[in-house]
Amino acid sequence: MTFTNTGTTPARSGTVGFATHIIGALGVDWATITTSQALPVPLAGGASKTQTYTVCVESWRVPLGMHVDTRQVTATWS
């Protein structure tokens, strides 16, 4: 993911949140697992940084025939 600070002051902290859905074989959304990780900071005003994240879900939450799908990502800068 690429994060861009569109402001003029540096961002010094923040988090990125992921909403990962557990999807059944017939397309039913069984659960949503939320996780968060730190943003790539510091990030100067007007600058961009690219960061790769791994989203993990316990194997018992995803039985055979089901899959995961991260559908929402939010970032909060402070």
N, C-alpha and C positions, 0 to 999 in steps of 0.2 A: 504494500500500500504506500502511496505517496501522500505525505502530509505537507501542507503549505501554510505558513503563517502569513496571513494577508494583512496583518497589522504592522505597526512600525516599531513596537517594543518586543524584546525577546520573550518567548514562552519558556518558562523555567521548569514547569512540571505539568503533568496531566495524565489521563488514562484513556485507553481505548477499550470499549466494551463490545462483546460479541454475543449475539443471540443465536445459538445453534439449535436447530430443530431436529428432533428424532422423528423420522418419517417411516410409517409402516409400508408393507408391501403393496397395499391398496391405495397409498397416498394419504392416509390419515396421519395428521400431526399429533403424535402421542405425548410429546413433552418438549419444553424449551429449556435449555440449559444456558445460563448466562455466566460469562467469565469476563475478567478484565485484566489488562496488562498495562505496563507503563508506556507512555509515548516516547518517541526518540527526541529527547530534549538535552541540552538547550537548543532552541531553534530561533535564530535571529529573525527580526522583522523582514518580511519579503522573501525569506529563504524557504527551501523545500528539502525534505529528507524522505528517503524511501526505507521502509522497514518491513521485514517478513515476519509473520507470526504463525505459530502452530497452535491450533485449537484442539484440545484433547477432551475426549468424553470417555468415561469408564466403559469398558467392553460389555459389562452386564446390562447397560442401558440400551444397547443396540443389538438385540437378538438377531439371529439368522433371518435374512430376508428384509431387514430394515436398513436404513441408511441415515446419514447426517447431512444437514444442509445449513450452512451459516447464512442467514437471510438478512440480518441487520447488524450494522457496525456503526457505533457512535464514538465520537471523540470529545473529550472535555479538557480544555486547556485551563491552566491556572497560572 
